[in-house]
Amino acid sequence: MYLLLFFYILKLSEVTIMIRFLLVVLVLIGFLVFSIPLLLAGRLTARKNPEKMQRDSLRVVQAVFRLIIRLTGTTVTVIGQENIPAGAVLYVGNHCSYFDILVGYTTVPDLTGFVAKKEMLRYPLLSDWMRNVNCLFLDRHNIKEGMKMILTGVDKIKHGISIWIFPEGTRNENEDMLELLPFKEGSLKLAEKAKCPVVPVAITGTAEIFENHLPFMKPSRVTIEYGRAIDLEQLTPQEKKRAGAYTRTIIMEMLKAEQARRRSMWI
């Protein structure tokens, strides 16, 4: 009897997990389709007031992302928001899940655009919304286009729009969250040229939502921590030369601290 009850509960859990996945897909597709009028209205608004369009678009995207996170049953803990200085910054974070973007967008205090791979331009509606919330598209195989993207990003920062980049260059699929991929040194050129602060960001728990057990979605306990801002001008010449590695070390220490916090909860 108990064995039957166990398998019944297990089966029920599997059904719940699949329902979560289907609900998220339905919300995402439904949003993209039914938000077409909002995109059209946004184009009209942008002609007279681009900033209003960007802020309206950010609020819409944040609302949808919060709903998706809620549907997965995930809880998000935010640490260190007080470390984010006023004005535009360059957010630099580790990357192991698509949900890093959702968690990032729902916790930033002001206009922010993520750096995405150029291949995202293939998807209509989605790429339109990405443009509306100031995303930049990086061609990783074309140095000239990469430089253009950096200049565009610098211009956005100078106009008060923060930029978020994942210097690992791709999603880190290592099981151990402390096994970060090397940070690409050129990724911090945005902050160097725009002369803005760098805010290190450590994210844990996002891969547990989806990537670790495709195609299912499970509840997770996510933590996003914003570290103290780094002024590149205050670094030593050697640190400045290896600013990517310097920032990676800081994020690694933040991840270690979070790992220790999680372990202490189970003692």
N, C-alpha and C positions, 0 to 999 in steps of 0.2 A: 504493500500500500504506500509506504513512504517512498519507495523507489519510483512508483508511478507518479506520485505527487512531485518528486524532484524533476522528472522528465517533463511534466506538465508545466512547471514553473520555468524550466529551461526553454521549452518551446514558446511559451508566452513571451519570454525575454527576447527571443529571436524575432518574433513577430513585431514587438515594440521597436526594436532596432531598425527593422526594415521600414516600418511606418514612418519613423523619423527621417530616414533617407528620402522616401517618397514625398513627404511633406516639404522638405527643403527644396527638392527639385521642382515641385509644383509652385512653390513661392517664388523661386528664382525665375522660372520660365514665365509665370503669370506676371511678375513685375516687369520683365523686359517687354512683354507684349502689350500689356495694358498701360505702360508708362509712355508709350509713343506720343500721346497728346502733351505730356509734361515736357518731353524733349523738344517738341515743336514750340511750345510756349517759352521754353528756356532760350531758344534761338532768338525769339522776338525780344525777350528781356535783355539778352546779351548785347543787342545793338545799342541800347540806351544805357544799360547799367551792368557791365560784365561781372562786377563783384557780387551784385545781388543774385545773379544767376548762379554763380559759384556757391554762394552760401545756401541758397534754396536747394540746389542739387545735393550739397553735402548733407543737409538735414534729411532729405529723402533717402539717400543712400545709408546714412547712419540708422534710420528707422528700420529699413529693410534688413540691414546686417544684424541689428539687435534682435529682430524677430527670428532670423535664421539661427542665431546663437541660442536663443531661448528654446527653439524647437528641438535642438540637439540635446537639451537638458543640461547644457554646460553652464558652470558658474565662472565668472571672471573676477579676479582680485587685482586691483590696480594699486601699485606701490610707487611712490616718488613723483606724483604729478607736480608737486610743488617744486621739483627740480627743473621743470621746463621754464626757461626764461621768457620774458615778454618779447614779442617780435618773432620773425621767421628764424627757423633753425634747420639743421640737417639731422634727421633722425637716422641712426645707424643701428640695425638690429640683426639678430640671428634669425635664420629662416628654415623651418622644417615642415610647414604646412600652409595650404591655401588660407586656412583660418587665421594665420598671422595678420593678413591684410584686414580681415573683418574686425579682429580685436584691436588692431592699430587704429583703423578709421573710427571706431566707436569710442575711443578713449583720448584722442588728441583734442586739445582745447580750441584749435582754430583751423583755418584753411590749410590743407595739407594734400600734396600729391605724391603718389607712390611711383617709383621707377619700375616699369614693367617691360618685359621682353616685347620686341616689335611684332612677334607672331600674334599677339593679342589683337592686333588691328584686323585680323581676319574675321573677327566675330562682330557683325553689325549689332546695333543697339547696346551691347555690352561695352564696346569700344567708345560709343558715343557718350555713355554715362561716365566712362573713365576720363574722357577728355573734359567733361563738365566739372569733374572733381580734381582737375589739374594733374592727372597722371602724365608721365613722360614715357615715351616708347624708345627703348634702347635697341639698336642694331648691333649685336655683339660681334658681328663679322665685318663691320665696316667702320674703320677708325675715323674717317671723315664725318660720317653720320653720328658717331659717338661724340665727337667734339661739338657738333651742332646741338646735340641733346644737352650737353653740359652747359653751353652758353644759354640755352633756353631755360634750364634749371636755375642758373645764376640770375637771370632776369626775373624769374618768378620769386626767388628769395628776396631780391631787392625790392619787389613790390609787395612784400609781406606774406608770401605764401611759403610755408615750410615744405620741405621735400623729405621723403622717406626712402631709404635705399637699403637693400640687403647685399652687403659686400661679398658674401659667399658666392654670389653669382647664380646660384640655383638652390633648390630645396635640398637641405641636408637630410639624407635618409639614414644616417647612423643612429643606432638604437640608444647609445649613450649621448645624452644631451650635452655633455662636456666635450665631445669629439667634434668641435667646430671645424668647418672647412677653412682653408686659408682665406683671409680677407684680401680682396683685390685692392692694391694700393691706390689705383687711379680713381676708386669710388669716392674718395674724400676730396677730390679736386673741386667738387661743387662748393664745399665749405671754404676751402682755401681761396678760391677765386671770388666768392661772394662775401668773404670775411664774416661769416656767421658762426655761432656756436654749434658744436656737435653734441647731440644728446644720445648717449649709448642706451640701447633698449634690450632687455633680456626677456624673452618669452618662453614659457614652459607650459607643456600640457596640450598644445594645439594638435600635435600629430595624433594624440590619443582619440581625438574626435573622429577622424576619418582615415588618414593615410595608413595608420598601423593595422587596419583591418578592412581594407577595401572589399566590397563596396558599401559596407555598413557604416552607420554613424552611431556613436555611443556618447553618453554624457562624459564630460571630463572636468577636471578642476584646473582651470587655466590661471596662470599668474603672468602679468605683464609689469615689468619694473622699469621705470625711467630713472637712469642714473644722473649724477651731477654733470652739468654741461662742461664740455671741454673747449677751452679757447686755444685753438691751434697756434696762435701767436705767442702763447706763453710756454709752449713746449721747447725743449732743448733742440738744437739742430738735428741731432740723431733721432730723437722722438718724432720730430716733424717730418723727417725723411721717411720714416716708417710709421706714419700716422694710422694706417690701416691695422698693422700689427699691434700698435699701442692701444687702439680702441678695442680690438679683439680681446686683448688681455683683460681689460676692464669688464667687458661683457662676460668673459669666462669666470671672473671672480664673482660677478652677480649671479650667474647660474649655479656656481658652487654653493653660494649662500642659500639660494632657494632650494637646492637639493638637500642641504643640511636641515633647513626648516621642515621640509617634507618628511625626512627621516625621523626627526624628533617627534613628529605627530604620531608616529607609529610605535614609538618606544613605550 
